[in-house]
Amino acid sequence: MPNSEPASLLELFNSIATQGELVRSLKAGNASKDEIDSAVKMLVSLKMSYKAAAG
């Protein structure tokens, strides 16, 4: 299934973009430190998954 990997990478990339927007909006909205930290941890995790999948 050669087409499944690019779709997966695209999905990860889109998830990273969405999570990045969430982090920015939380920071702009003066959310609690715990909320921001949680969102940032998720963003880092997504980036690590993308890096591992992309090689």
mmCIF file as Biopython writes it, N, C-alpha, C and O atoms, coordinates in Angstrom:
data_model
#
loop_
_atom_site.group_PDB
_atom_site.id
_atom_site.type_symbol
_atom_site.label_atom_id
_atom_site.label_alt_id
_atom_site.label_comp_id
_atom_site.label_asym_id
_atom_site.label_entity_id
_atom_site.label_seq_id
_atom_site.pdbx_PDB_ins_code
_atom_site.Cartn_x
_atom_site.Cartn_y
_atom_site.Cartn_z
_atom_site.occupancy
_atom_site.B_iso_or_equiv
_atom_site.auth_seq_id
_atom_site.auth_asym_id
_atom_site.pdbx_PDB_model_num
ATOM 1   N N  . MET A ? 1  ? 0.834  -1.198 0.000  1.0 0.0 1  A 1 
ATOM 2   C CA . MET A ? 1  ? 0.000  0.000  0.000  1.0 0.0 1  A 1 
ATOM 3   C C  . MET A ? 1  ? 0.873  1.254  0.000  1.0 0.0 1  A 1 
ATOM 4   O O  . MET A ? 1  ? 1.034  1.887  1.043  1.0 0.0 1  A 1 
ATOM 5   N N  . PRO A ? 2  ? 1.422  1.614  -1.120 1.0 0.0 2  A 1 
ATOM 6   C CA . PRO A ? 2  ? 2.308  2.780  -1.162 1.0 0.0 2  A 1 
ATOM 7   C C  . PRO A ? 2  ? 1.588  4.095  -0.923 1.0 0.0 2  A 1 
ATOM 8   O O  . PRO A ? 2  ? 2.227  5.073  -0.534 1.0 0.0 2  A 1 
ATOM 9   N N  . ASN A ? 3  ? 0.296  4.152  -1.140 1.0 0.0 3  A 1 
ATOM 10  C CA . ASN A ? 3  ? -0.431 5.409  -0.962 1.0 0.0 3  A 1 
ATOM 11  C C  . ASN A ? 3  ? -0.799 5.687  0.488  1.0 0.0 3  A 1 
ATOM 12  O O  . ASN A ? 3  ? -1.155 6.817  0.823  1.0 0.0 3  A 1 
ATOM 13  N N  . SER A ? 4  ? -0.722 4.683  1.356  1.0 0.0 4  A 1 
ATOM 14  C CA . SER A ? 4  ? -1.133 4.897  2.744  1.0 0.0 4  A 1 
ATOM 15  C C  . SER A ? 4  ? -0.131 5.741  3.514  1.0 0.0 4  A 1 
ATOM 16  O O  . SER A ? 4  ? -0.529 6.519  4.382  1.0 0.0 4  A 1 
ATOM 17  N N  . GLU A ? 5  ? 1.162  5.610  3.220  1.0 0.0 5  A 1 
ATOM 18  C CA . GLU A ? 5  ? 2.159  6.383  3.964  1.0 0.0 5  A 1 
ATOM 19  C C  . GLU A ? 5  ? 2.045  7.881  3.697  1.0 0.0 5  A 1 
ATOM 20  O O  . GLU A ? 5  ? 2.015  8.654  4.655  1.0 0.0 5  A 1 
ATOM 21  N N  . PRO A ? 6  ? 1.981  8.329  2.439  1.0 0.0 6  A 1 
ATOM 22  C CA . PRO A ? 6  ? 1.824  9.782  2.230  1.0 0.0 6  A 1 
ATOM 23  C C  . PRO A ? 6  ? 0.557  10.336 2.868  1.0 0.0 6  A 1 
ATOM 24  O O  . PRO A ? 6  ? 0.566  11.449 3.393  1.0 0.0 6  A 1 
ATOM 25  N N  . ALA A ? 7  ? -0.530 9.574  2.829  1.0 0.0 7  A 1 
ATOM 26  C CA . ALA A ? 7  ? -1.764 10.043 3.466  1.0 0.0 7  A 1 
ATOM 27  C C  . ALA A ? 7  ? -1.546 10.168 4.965  1.0 0.0 7  A 1 
ATOM 28  O O  . ALA A ? 7  ? -2.004 11.124 5.592  1.0 0.0 7  A 1 
ATOM 29  N N  . SER A ? 8  ? -0.846 9.198  5.533  1.0 0.0 8  A 1 
ATOM 30  C CA . SER A ? 8  ? -0.569 9.233  6.959  1.0 0.0 8  A 1 
ATOM 31  C C  . SER A ? 8  ? 0.304  10.434 7.301  1.0 0.0 8  A 1 
ATOM 32  O O  . SER A ? 8  ? 0.058  11.119 8.294  1.0 0.0 8  A 1 
ATOM 33  N N  . LEU A ? 9  ? 1.318  10.691 6.485  1.0 0.0 9  A 1 
ATOM 34  C CA . LEU A ? 9  ? 2.183  11.849 6.712  1.0 0.0 9  A 1 
ATOM 35  C C  . LEU A ? 9  ? 1.392  13.142 6.583  1.0 0.0 9  A 1 
ATOM 36  O O  . LEU A ? 9  ? 1.582  14.075 7.363  1.0 0.0 9  A 1 
ATOM 37  N N  . LEU A ? 10 ? 0.512  13.192 5.604  1.0 0.0 10 A 1 
ATOM 38  C CA . LEU A ? 10 ? -0.314 14.386 5.420  1.0 0.0 10 A 1 
ATOM 39  C C  . LEU A ? 10 ? -1.240 14.580 6.614  1.0 0.0 10 A 1 
ATOM 40  O O  . LEU A ? 10 ? -1.426 15.703 7.084  1.0 0.0 10 A 1 
ATOM 41  N N  . GLU A ? 11 ? -1.817 13.494 7.101  1.0 0.0 11 A 1 
ATOM 42  C CA . GLU A ? 11 ? -2.687 13.586 8.280  1.0 0.0 11 A 1 
ATOM 43  C C  . GLU A ? 11 ? -1.903 14.081 9.491  1.0 0.0 11 A 1 
ATOM 44  O O  . GLU A ? 11 ? -2.386 14.925 10.245 1.0 0.0 11 A 1 
ATOM 45  N N  . LEU A ? 12 ? -0.687 13.553 9.677  1.0 0.0 12 A 1 
ATOM 46  C CA . LEU A ? 12 ? 0.152  14.003 10.790 1.0 0.0 12 A 1 
ATOM 47  C C  . LEU A ? 12 ? 0.494  15.478 10.641 1.0 0.0 12 A 1 
ATOM 48  O O  . LEU A ? 12 ? 0.430  16.238 11.607 1.0 0.0 12 A 1 
ATOM 49  N N  . PHE A ? 13 ? 0.858  15.879 9.425  1.0 0.0 13 A 1 
ATOM 50  C CA . PHE A ? 13 ? 1.202  17.278 9.175  1.0 0.0 13 A 1 
ATOM 51  C C  . PHE A ? 13 ? 0.023  18.186 9.496  1.0 0.0 13 A 1 
ATOM 52  O O  . PHE A ? 13 ? 0.185  19.231 10.125 1.0 0.0 13 A 1 
ATOM 53  N N  . ASN A ? 14 ? -1.163 17.780 9.059  1.0 0.0 14 A 1 
ATOM 54  C CA . ASN A ? 14 ? -2.366 18.578 9.334  1.0 0.0 14 A 1 
ATOM 55  C C  . ASN A ? 14 ? -2.674 18.621 10.828 1.0 0.0 14 A 1 
ATOM 56  O O  . ASN A ? 14 ? -3.122 19.645 11.343 1.0 0.0 14 A 1 
ATOM 57  N N  . SER A ? 15 ? -2.435 17.512 11.520 1.0 0.0 15 A 1 
ATOM 58  C CA . SER A ? 15 ? -2.640 17.484 12.970 1.0 0.0 15 A 1 
ATOM 59  C C  . SER A ? 15 ? -1.675 18.428 13.671 1.0 0.0 15 A 1 
ATOM 60  O O  . SER A ? 15 ? -2.045 19.109 14.627 1.0 0.0 15 A 1 
ATOM 61  N N  . ILE A ? 16 ? -0.426 18.466 13.185 1.0 0.0 16 A 1 
ATOM 62  C CA . ILE A ? 16 ? 0.576  19.373 13.751 1.0 0.0 16 A 1 
ATOM 63  C C  . ILE A ? 16 ? 0.141  20.820 13.550 1.0 0.0 16 A 1 
ATOM 64  O O  . ILE A ? 16 ? 0.233  21.635 14.467 1.0 0.0 16 A 1 
ATOM 65  N N  . ALA A ? 17 ? -0.328 21.133 12.358 1.0 0.0 17 A 1 
ATOM 66  C CA . ALA A ? 17 ? -0.772 22.499 12.074 1.0 0.0 17 A 1 
ATOM 67  C C  . ALA A ? 17 ? -1.952 22.887 12.966 1.0 0.0 17 A 1 
ATOM 68  O O  . ALA A ? 17 ? -1.991 23.992 13.508 1.0 0.0 17 A 1 
ATOM 69  N N  . THR A ? 18 ? -2.902 21.983 13.114 1.0 0.0 18 A 1 
ATOM 70  C CA . THR A ? 18 ? -4.071 22.236 13.956 1.0 0.0 18 A 1 
ATOM 71  C C  . THR A ? 18 ? -3.669 22.426 15.412 1.0 0.0 18 A 1 
ATOM 72  O O  . THR A ? 18 ? -4.151 23.338 16.084 1.0 0.0 18 A 1 
ATOM 73  N N  . GLN A ? 19 ? -2.783 21.560 15.895 1.0 0.0 19 A 1 
ATOM 74  C CA . GLN A ? 19 ? -2.341 21.652 17.290 1.0 0.0 19 A 1 
ATOM 75  C C  . GLN A ? 19 ? -1.544 22.932 17.510 1.0 0.0 19 A 1 
ATOM 76  O O  . GLN A ? 19 ? -1.655 23.556 18.566 1.0 0.0 19 A 1 
ATOM 77  N N  . GLY A ? 20 ? -0.741 23.330 16.523 1.0 0.0 20 A 1 
ATOM 78  C CA . GLY A ? 20 ? 0.018  24.579 16.625 1.0 0.0 20 A 1 
ATOM 79  C C  . GLY A ? 20 ? -0.903 25.781 16.747 1.0 0.0 20 A 1 
ATOM 80  O O  . GLY A ? 20 ? -0.644 26.700 17.524 1.0 0.0 20 A 1 
ATOM 81  N N  . GLU A ? 21 ? -1.981 25.766 15.971 1.0 0.0 21 A 1 
ATOM 82  C CA . GLU A ? 21 ? -2.972 26.843 16.061 1.0 0.0 21 A 1 
ATOM 83  C C  . GLU A ? 21 ? -3.619 26.869 17.443 1.0 0.0 21 A 1 
ATOM 84  O O  . GLU A ? 21 ? -3.855 27.938 18.007 1.0 0.0 21 A 1 
ATOM 85  N N  . LEU A ? 22 ? -3.903 25.684 17.982 1.0 0.0 22 A 1 
ATOM 86  C CA . LEU A ? 22 ? -4.500 25.598 19.313 1.0 0.0 22 A 1 
ATOM 87  C C  . LEU A ? 22 ? -3.560 26.194 20.360 1.0 0.0 22 A 1 
ATOM 88  O O  . LEU A ? 22 ? -3.992 26.955 21.225 1.0 0.0 22 A 1 
ATOM 89  N N  . VAL A ? 23 ? -2.275 25.846 20.278 1.0 0.0 23 A 1 
ATOM 90  C CA . VAL A ? 23 ? -1.294 26.375 21.230 1.0 0.0 23 A 1 
ATOM 91  C C  . VAL A ? 23 ? -1.240 27.898 21.137 1.0 0.0 23 A 1 
ATOM 92  O O  . VAL A ? 23 ? -1.236 28.590 22.155 1.0 0.0 23 A 1 
ATOM 93  N N  . ARG A ? 24 ? -1.200 28.413 19.913 1.0 0.0 24 A 1 
ATOM 94  C CA . ARG A ? 24 ? -1.156 29.874 19.733 1.0 0.0 24 A 1 
ATOM 95  C C  . ARG A ? 24 ? -2.400 30.544 20.301 1.0 0.0 24 A 1 
ATOM 96  O O  . ARG A ? 24 ? -2.308 31.586 20.950 1.0 0.0 24 A 1 
ATOM 97  N N  . SER A ? 25 ? -3.564 29.946 20.056 1.0 0.0 25 A 1 
ATOM 98  C CA . SER A ? 25 ? -4.794 30.567 20.563 1.0 0.0 25 A 1 
ATOM 99  C C  . SER A ? 25 ? -4.874 30.476 22.088 1.0 0.0 25 A 1 
ATOM 100 O O  . SER A ? 25 ? -5.380 31.395 22.732 1.0 0.0 25 A 1 
ATOM 101 N N  . LEU A ? 26 ? -4.382 29.383 22.673 1.0 0.0 26 A 1 
ATOM 102 C CA . LEU A ? 26 ? -4.363 29.280 24.138 1.0 0.0 26 A 1 
ATOM 103 C C  . LEU A ? 26 ? -3.457 30.349 24.736 1.0 0.0 26 A 1 
ATOM 104 O O  . LEU A ? 26 ? -3.806 30.987 25.729 1.0 0.0 26 A 1 
ATOM 105 N N  . LYS A ? 27 ? -2.290 30.539 24.123 1.0 0.0 27 A 1 
ATOM 106 C CA . LYS A ? 27 ? -1.360 31.557 24.625 1.0 0.0 27 A 1 
ATOM 107 C C  . LYS A ? 27 ? -1.953 32.953 24.470 1.0 0.0 27 A 1 
ATOM 108 O O  . LYS A ? 27 ? -1.828 33.786 25.367 1.0 0.0 27 A 1 
ATOM 109 N N  . ALA A ? 28 ? -2.594 33.206 23.339 1.0 0.0 28 A 1 
ATOM 110 C CA . ALA A ? 28 ? -3.188 34.521 23.095 1.0 0.0 28 A 1 
ATOM 111 C C  . ALA A ? 28 ? -4.362 34.776 24.037 1.0 0.0 28 A 1 
ATOM 112 O O  . ALA A ? 28 ? -4.625 35.916 24.420 1.0 0.0 28 A 1 
ATOM 113 N N  . GLY A ? 29 ? -5.060 33.710 24.405 1.0 0.0 29 A 1 
ATOM 114 C CA . GLY A ? 29 ? -6.223 33.843 25.275 1.0 0.0 29 A 1 
ATOM 115 C C  . GLY A ? 29 ? -5.890 33.760 26.748 1.0 0.0 29 A 1 
ATOM 116 O O  . GLY A ? 29 ? -6.789 33.677 27.584 1.0 0.0 29 A 1 
ATOM 117 N N  . ASN A ? 30 ? -4.603 33.780 27.078 1.0 0.0 30 A 1 
ATOM 118 C CA . ASN A ? 30 ? -4.157 33.715 28.471 1.0 0.0 30 A 1 
ATOM 119 C C  . ASN A ? 30 ? -4.727 32.509 29.215 1.0 0.0 30 A 1 
ATOM 120 O O  . ASN A ? 30 ? -5.231 32.632 30.332 1.0 0.0 30 A 1 
ATOM 121 N N  . ALA A ? 31 ? -4.639 31.342 28.574 1.0 0.0 31 A 1 
ATOM 122 C CA . ALA A ? 31 ? -5.094 30.103 29.208 1.0 0.0 31 A 1 
ATOM 123 C C  . ALA A ? 31 ? -4.160 29.746 30.360 1.0 0.0 31 A 1 
ATOM 124 O O  . ALA A ? 31 ? -3.074 30.311 30.490 1.0 0.0 31 A 1 
ATOM 125 N N  . SER A ? 32 ? -4.590 28.811 31.187 1.0 0.0 32 A 1 
ATOM 126 C CA . SER A ? 32 ? -3.756 28.406 32.324 1.0 0.0 32 A 1 
ATOM 127 C C  . SER A ? 32 ? -2.490 27.710 31.828 1.0 0.0 32 A 1 
ATOM 128 O O  . SER A ? 32 ? -2.456 27.144 30.736 1.0 0.0 32 A 1 
ATOM 129 N N  . LYS A ? 33 ? -1.457 27.769 32.658 1.0 0.0 33 A 1 
ATOM 130 C CA . LYS A ? 33 ? -0.178 27.152 32.299 1.0 0.0 33 A 1 
ATOM 131 C C  . LYS A ? 33 ? -0.356 25.661 32.040 1.0 0.0 33 A 1 
ATOM 132 O O  . LYS A ? 33 ? 0.270  25.116 31.130 1.0 0.0 33 A 1 
ATOM 133 N N  . ASP A ? 34 ? -1.190 24.999 32.817 1.0 0.0 34 A 1 
ATOM 134 C CA . ASP A ? 34 ? -1.420 23.566 32.641 1.0 0.0 34 A 1 
ATOM 135 C C  . ASP A ? 34 ? -2.039 23.254 31.276 1.0 0.0 34 A 1 
ATOM 136 O O  . ASP A ? 34 ? -1.649 22.291 30.616 1.0 0.0 34 A 1 
ATOM 137 N N  . GLU A ? 35 ? -3.004 24.076 30.862 1.0 0.0 35 A 1 
ATOM 138 C CA . GLU A ? 35 ? -3.629 23.880 29.552 1.0 0.0 35 A 1 
ATOM 139 C C  . GLU A ? 35 ? -2.605 24.050 28.436 1.0 0.0 35 A 1 
ATOM 140 O O  . GLU A ? 35 ? -2.550 23.245 27.507 1.0 0.0 35 A 1 
ATOM 141 N N  . ILE A ? 36 ? -1.802 25.093 28.533 1.0 0.0 36 A 1 
ATOM 142 C CA . ILE A ? 36 ? -0.793 25.367 27.509 1.0 0.0 36 A 1 
ATOM 143 C C  . ILE A ? 36 ? 0.245  24.252 27.487 1.0 0.0 36 A 1 
ATOM 144 O O  . ILE A ? 36 ? 0.601  23.760 26.416 1.0 0.0 36 A 1 
ATOM 145 N N  . ASP A ? 37 ? 0.734  23.847 28.661 1.0 0.0 37 A 1 
ATOM 146 C CA . ASP A ? 37 ? 1.734  22.779 28.736 1.0 0.0 37 A 1 
ATOM 147 C C  . ASP A ? 37 ? 1.214  21.485 28.121 1.0 0.0 37 A 1 
ATOM 148 O O  . ASP A ? 37 ? 1.942  20.797 27.405 1.0 0.0 37 A 1 
ATOM 149 N N  . SER A ? 38 ? -0.029 21.158 28.396 1.0 0.0 38 A 1 
ATOM 150 C CA . SER A ? 38 ? -0.632 19.948 27.848 1.0 0.0 38 A 1 
ATOM 151 C C  . SER A ? 38 ? -0.699 20.018 26.323 1.0 0.0 38 A 1 
ATOM 152 O O  . SER A ? 38 ? -0.379 19.045 25.639 1.0 0.0 38 A 1 
ATOM 153 N N  . ALA A ? 39 ? -1.114 21.164 25.793 1.0 0.0 39 A 1 
ATOM 154 C CA . ALA A ? 39 ? -1.209 21.337 24.346 1.0 0.0 39 A 1 
ATOM 155 C C  . ALA A ? 39 ? 0.169  21.293 23.696 1.0 0.0 39 A 1 
ATOM 156 O O  . ALA A ? 39 ? 0.323  20.738 22.608 1.0 0.0 39 A 1 
ATOM 157 N N  . VAL A ? 40 ? 1.170  21.872 24.351 1.0 0.0 40 A 1 
ATOM 158 C CA . VAL A ? 40 ? 2.534  21.861 23.818 1.0 0.0 40 A 1 
ATOM 159 C C  . VAL A ? 40 ? 3.091  20.435 23.820 1.0 0.0 40 A 1 
ATOM 160 O O  . VAL A ? 40 ? 3.754  20.028 22.867 1.0 0.0 40 A 1 
ATOM 161 N N  . LYS A ? 41 ? 2.825  19.681 24.880 1.0 0.0 41 A 1 
ATOM 162 C CA . LYS A ? 41 ? 3.289  18.287 24.934 1.0 0.0 41 A 1 
ATOM 163 C C  . LYS A ? 41 ? 2.693  17.480 23.794 1.0 0.0 41 A 1 
ATOM 164 O O  . LYS A ? 41 ? 3.383  16.669 23.177 1.0 0.0 41 A 1 
ATOM 165 N N  . MET A ? 42 ? 1.412  17.698 23.508 1.0 0.0 42 A 1 
ATOM 166 C CA . MET A ? 42 ? 0.765  17.000 22.403 1.0 0.0 42 A 1 
ATOM 167 C C  . MET A ? 42 ? 1.408  17.399 21.077 1.0 0.0 42 A 1 
ATOM 168 O O  . MET A ? 42 ? 1.621  16.551 20.210 1.0 0.0 42 A 1 
ATOM 169 N N  . LEU A ? 43 ? 1.715  18.683 20.915 1.0 0.0 43 A 1 
ATOM 170 C CA . LEU A ? 43 ? 2.352  19.172 19.701 1.0 0.0 43 A 1 
ATOM 171 C C  . LEU A ? 43 ? 3.722  18.526 19.509 1.0 0.0 43 A 1 
ATOM 172 O O  . LEU A ? 43 ? 4.050  18.084 18.408 1.0 0.0 43 A 1 
ATOM 173 N N  . VAL A ? 44 ? 4.513  18.469 20.561 1.0 0.0 44 A 1 
ATOM 174 C CA . VAL A ? 44 ? 5.840  17.845 20.488 1.0 0.0 44 A 1 
ATOM 175 C C  . VAL A ? 44 ? 5.703  16.365 20.127 1.0 0.0 44 A 1 
ATOM 176 O O  . VAL A ? 44 ? 6.474  15.847 19.319 1.0 0.0 44 A 1 
ATOM 177 N N  . SER A ? 45 ? 4.732  15.694 20.719 1.0 0.0 45 A 1 
ATOM 178 C CA . SER A ? 45 ? 4.503  14.282 20.430 1.0 0.0 45 A 1 
ATOM 179 C C  . SER A ? 45 ? 4.145  14.073 18.959 1.0 0.0 45 A 1 
ATOM 180 O O  . SER A ? 45 ? 4.649  13.151 18.317 1.0 0.0 45 A 1 
ATOM 181 N N  . LEU A ? 46 ? 3.282  14.924 18.435 1.0 0.0 46 A 1 
ATOM 182 C CA . LEU A ? 46 ? 2.908  14.834 17.023 1.0 0.0 46 A 1 
ATOM 183 C C  . LEU A ? 46 ? 4.114  15.066 16.124 1.0 0.0 46 A 1 
ATOM 184 O O  . LEU A ? 46 ? 4.292  14.367 15.126 1.0 0.0 46 A 1 
ATOM 185 N N  . LYS A ? 47 ? 4.941  16.046 16.475 1.0 0.0 47 A 1 
ATOM 186 C CA . LYS A ? 47 ? 6.138  16.329 15.678 1.0 0.0 47 A 1 
ATOM 187 C C  . LYS A ? 47 ? 7.101  15.145 15.691 1.0 0.0 47 A 1 
ATOM 188 O O  . LYS A ? 47 ? 7.702  14.823 14.667 1.0 0.0 47 A 1 
ATOM 189 N N  . MET A ? 48 ? 7.249  14.496 16.846 1.0 0.0 48 A 1 
ATOM 190 C CA . MET A ? 48 ? 8.127  13.328 16.932 1.0 0.0 48 A 1 
ATOM 191 C C  . MET A ? 48 ? 7.576  12.179 16.088 1.0 0.0 48 A 1 
ATOM 192 O O  . MET A ? 48 ? 8.340  11.469 15.434 1.0 0.0 48 A 1 
ATOM 193 N N  . SER A ? 49 ? 6.268  11.994 16.100 1.0 0.0 49 A 1 
ATOM 194 C CA . SER A ? 49 ? 5.640  10.954 15.279 1.0 0.0 49 A 1 
ATOM 195 C C  . SER A ? 49 ? 5.851  11.240 13.803 1.0 0.0 49 A 1 
ATOM 196 O O  . SER A ? 49 ? 6.138  10.331 13.024 1.0 0.0 49 A 1 
ATOM 197 N N  . TYR A ? 50 ? 5.710  12.494 13.419 1.0 0.0 50 A 1 
ATOM 198 C CA . TYR A ? 50 ? 5.911  12.887 12.025 1.0 0.0 50 A 1 
ATOM 199 C C  . TYR A ? 50 ? 7.351  12.635 11.602 1.0 0.0 50 A 1 
ATOM 200 O O  . TYR A ? 50 ? 7.605  12.095 10.525 1.0 0.0 50 A 1 
ATOM 201 N N  . LYS A ? 51 ? 8.286  13.026 12.450 1.0 0.0 51 A 1 
ATOM 202 C CA . LYS A ? 51 ? 9.705  12.836 12.138 1.0 0.0 51 A 1 
ATOM 203 C C  . LYS A ? 51 ? 10.026 11.350 11.985 1.0 0.0 51 A 1 
ATOM 204 O O  . LYS A ? 51 ? 10.757 10.964 11.074 1.0 0.0 51 A 1 
ATOM 205 N N  . ALA A ? 52 ? 9.486  10.521 12.868 1.0 0.0 52 A 1 
ATOM 206 C CA . ALA A ? 52 ? 9.720  9.078  12.798 1.0 0.0 52 A 1 
ATOM 207 C C  . ALA A ? 52 ? 9.110  8.485  11.526 1.0 0.0 52 A 1 
ATOM 208 O O  . ALA A ? 52 ? 9.714  7.620  10.892 1.0 0.0 52 A 1 
ATOM 209 N N  . ALA A ? 53 ? 7.922  8.944  11.157 1.0 0.0 53 A 1 
ATOM 210 C CA . ALA A ? 53 ? 7.247  8.418  9.975  1.0 0.0 53 A 1 
ATOM 211 C C  . ALA A ? 53 ? 7.907  8.897  8.684  1.0 0.0 53 A 1 
ATOM 212 O O  . ALA A ? 53 ? 7.955  8.167  7.694  1.0 0.0 53 A 1 
ATOM 213 N N  . ALA A ? 54 ? 8.414  10.128 8.704  1.0 0.0 54 A 1 
ATOM 214 C CA . ALA A ? 54 ? 9.019  10.701 7.503  1.0 0.0 54 A 1 
ATOM 215 C C  . ALA A ? 54 ? 10.438 10.183 7.287  1.0 0.0 54 A 1 
ATOM 216 O O  . ALA A ? 54 ? 10.953 10.209 6.169  1.0 0.0 54 A 1 
ATOM 217 N N  . GLY A ? 55 ? 11.054 9.721  8.346  1.0 0.0 55 A 1 
ATOM 218 C CA . GLY A ? 55 ? 12.404 9.162  8.224  1.0 0.0 55 A 1 
ATOM 219 C C  . GLY A ? 55 ? 13.430 10.151 8.398  1.0 0.0 55 A 1 
ATOM 220 O O  . GLY A ? 55 ? 14.616 9.830  8.322  1.0 0.0 55 A 1 
#
